[in-house]
């Protein structure tokens, strides 16, 4: 009976976990092999080197948190407001998976501050997300300035709310996010 290889996706998932926990420096072949309880030799059956793994990690992240989210929102149709509602729900319930968790999003953003290639990749992802938001808000907002403001506020809430520790005058964070959602869809 042959030896079962550790699937390629497991190496990528473990790499994303390491990235979320310790940044790109924490993504080391030996450490990933230890976490997966396998030898590092299997790694080279899938990846030429660590750089190839890092690129595949970014590609997986982009696909999971951008393209698959858009596909999920579009799948059930509806008008732009209904799709925005679904988008807000999908993003809020994304969970904490290796590619979809907030920690990996923030780790990639931090990494992009120090690596121009990652910064360009992130810019591409941000632009794709903003284009999608523009298509939705633009369907019911005739003012281009208003569309851009709503897109920026929506995206800023998604990314920036994780950095804000403020209380909300007797309201929960969820209540305030719901009120923001209502305002953006008005």
Secondary structure, 3 states (H helix, E strand, C coil): CCCCCCCHHHHHHHHHHHHHHHCHHHCCHHHHHHHHCCCHHHHHHCCCCHHHHHHHHHHHHHHHHHHHHHHHHHHCCCCHHHHHHHHHHHHHCCCCCCCCCHHHHHHHHHHHCCCHHHHHHHHHHHHHHHHHHHHHHCCCCCCHHHHHHHHHHHHHHHHHHHHCCCCECCECHHHHHHHHHHHHHC
